[in-house]
Amino acid sequence: MALEPIAAKWVRAISISTAIAAAAYLTTVLWVGRSQVAAALKLISVETLIGLIALSVTNYALRFLRWHYYIRKLGSTISIRHNFRIYIAGFALTTTPGKAGEMARSLWLRPYGVPVKLSVAAFFAERLQDFIAILLLACLGATLYPHGIWLLSISLGVLLVALVVLFVPSISHTAENWVIVHRTQSSALARRLSDILDHTRMCLTPGRFCAGLVVGLFAWGAEAWAFSILLQAMGHSLGMVIPLAIFSLSMLAGAVSFMPGGLGGSEATM
């Protein structure tokens, strides 16, 4: 398939997701009240804003280094400069269901000799480790917010299913063989998916899994710290544990809602 039709679809997706995000946030501002929002923003000093940006940049930098490590371990020789440019560009499609639009990186990496199956495998490995990291951080607030137990339970169930499918290769291979025998037209897709899962497992060997999870904890911990600083700047000194719990539970709510980029679910939970 030519790249032009695919690129056109991504451009449309970017436009739609951006319009939805802008409309949602504009509606929220008008609902809460422009004067209240403006007053809250005035409480944030330039120094505080710089600190918030620095913590957010830390999140993205750590996750990129993990991404680049996975891509290289899967056999790619792409330079860190080109990989960084493409990795950042992928966030233009964050506001898509499950953030799946970020897989557009696969199209942009292909001219640099990175097969789609490798970049998609790295994407799956990243999403899994981020999900686990946020779930672990959210568990810190389980006693503070008993009503969040149901959210943690749903998230844990989703995680267990994903881990079984990923780390019990016989399941995916059995499914692949069944599709090949009974659904001939879908056999090529089944082989690709099975191949992607095999490469995802290569990213998640015990050592790489632990290292990637630590990166995820520090990366999302930095974002939670920024949230705590933001609350404090607005006159709500809640320490670190409560904002960490709120932030993590909100991220989980956005993830399980499967709304574009968690839009709406995360903010409402916060």
N, C-alpha and C positions, 0 to 999 in steps of 0.2 A: 504494500500500500504506500502511495506517495506521501511525503511528509506534509505537503501543502494542505490537504483536507484535514489531517490530524491537527496541524497547527491552527487551522481555522476554528476547529472545535474547542481547542484550549483557549483561544482568544475570546470566543463567545462565553466560555465558562468563567473566564476572568471578569468579563464585563458584567455578567449576571451576578456572580458572587460579590463583586465589589458594590454593585448597586444595592443588593440585599443588605449587606453590612452597613452601608452608609444610611439607608432608610431606617434600619433597626436602631442605630445609634442616634439618629436625628429624632426619631419618635420618642426614644427614651429621654433625651434632653428636654424635649418639649413637654413630656409628661411630668417629669420631675420638676421642671421649671428652669428656664434659662437663667434667671437671676441667681438661683441657688447653685447651679452648676458653675456659673461665672465666679461667684463668691468663693466656692470651694477651690477653683483653679488658682485664684489669687493667693491662697494660703501656701502654695508650693513655690519655694524660693528657687533661684537659678541653681544654687549649690545642690539643693535636693534633687532637682531635675537632672543634673549631671550625674549624681549618684545613681538615680533610677536607670538612666540610660546605660551607665557602666555595668550595672548588674544584669540588665537585659542583654547587653553585648556579651557578657560572660556566658550567659545561657547559650546563645547561638554559637559562640566560639568553641565551647566545650563539645557541643553536639556535632559541630562540623568536623572537629578533629577525630571524633569517633567514627563519623561517616567516612572520612578520607581513609582512616585506618582499615575499615571494612572493605572499601573499594580496592585498596591496594592488596589486601590479603586474599581477595578473590581473584587476583591475577592481573589487575589493570595497572598500567604505567602512566596514567594521566597525571599531569603536574598539579601541584597543590593550588596554583594560581587559577588554572582553568576550572578545576573542581570546585573551588570556593565560589567563583563567579556563578557557576551553574547551580550550586547548592542554595545560595542566597536567592537566586531568581525563582527557585521552586516555591518560595514562601508567598509568591504572588497568588498562588492557588491554595493557600491555607484554608480560606473560607469555602471549602467544598466538603460534602459529607465524608466524615472520617479523615479529613485532610488528604483524601486520596488523590486530589489534583496535584499534590506535590510530586507524584510519580511522573509528571511531565518532564522531570529531570532526565528520565530514561531516554527521551527523544533527543534532548540536547547533548547528552553524553555519548550517544551512539557515534557521531562523527569523530569522536576522540578515541574510538576503538573500545568503548565499554559496552559489551553486549547488554541488551535489555534485561536478560535474566539475572545478571549480576547486580545491576542497580536496583531492580525490584526486590531482590533478596536482601540487599543492604537496607532498603526502606522498611521491609517487614521486620528485620532485626531491630532497627531503631525504634519503630512504633511499639514493639513488644517491650523493649527495655524501658522506654519512657512510661508506658502504661504501668509496669511493675513498680518503677521508682515513685510515681505519683500515688499509686495504691499504698505503698509502704509509708509515704509521708502522711497520707490521709488517715492511716491507722493511728497516728499519734493523737488525732482528735476524736477517736471513737468514743472515749469516755466523756468528752466535752459536749458532743452532739449525738445523743442516743438515737435521734431520728435518722442519723446518717448511716446507721447499721445496715438498713435495707440496701442503700446505695453501695456500700462496701461488699455486701453479700452478692449483689448482682455482678459487680465488677470482678469479684473473686471467681464466680461461676464462669464468666466469659474467659477469664485468664486460664482457668483449668482446662477448658475445652481447647483453647489455642495451644496450650502446652502439650496436651495429649496428641493433638493432630501433628504438631511439629516434632516432638521428640519420640514418637512411636512411628518410625518410618513405614512399618508394615501396613498401617492404616491408609496412608496416602498411596502406597504402591498397590494395595488391594483395590482401592477405589479407582486408580488409574487403569488397572487390568480389566475391571468390570466395565468401565466406560468404553475401553477399546473393543471389547467383545460385543457389548449391547448397544453402544451409541457410536457407530463408526464415524459419523460426521464430527463428533466432538473429541475424537481420539487425539488429534494434534494438540488441542487446547489442554487436554488432560496431561499429556506428556510434558508440555511447557510448565504447567503448574507444579507437577511433581519435581521437575528439574529445579524450579525456583525454590521449592521447599528444601531440596537437598543442599542448595547453595546457602540458604538461610541457616541451616544447621552448621555449615562451615563457619559462619559468623559467630555462632553461639556455642563453641566449644567451652568447656568449663572455665578456662582462664579468660577467654574473650568475653564470656557472659558476665563474669564477676567484674571485670574491668569496665565493661560498658554500663553495667548497672550502677557502679560507683560514679561514673561520669554523669549518668542521668540524675542521681540523687543530688550531686553538687549543682548541676545545671538548673534543675527545677527548684532546688533549695534557694538558689540565688534569686529566682523570680519571686518566690514566697517572701524572701527577705525584703525585696523591693516593695512588695505589697504592704508589709509591716511598716516600712519607712513612710510610705504614702499615707497610711492611716494616721501615723503619728504626726505627720506634717499637717494633717487636717484636724488635729486636736483630739485624736482617739488613740491613746497610748494603751495598747492591748498586749504588750510584750511580744514574744516571738511565737509561742506555741499556738495561741488562738488564731492569729493570722495565717500561720502555716496550715492549720487544720481547715480553716475556711477556704483558703486558696486551693488546697489539694482536693477537697471534697467538690469544690466548684468545677475544677478541671475534670474530675471523674464524671460529674453530672453532664458536662458538655460532651464528653466522649461517648457515654452510653446513650445520650439523646440522639446521636447520629445527625444532629443538626450541622449545617455547613460551618466547619471550624469550631463547633461547640457554641456557635452564636446563639445567644438567648438563654440557653440552659446554664452556662457558666455564670453569666451576669445575674440571672434571677436567683441562683443558689447563693451567690455572694450577698 
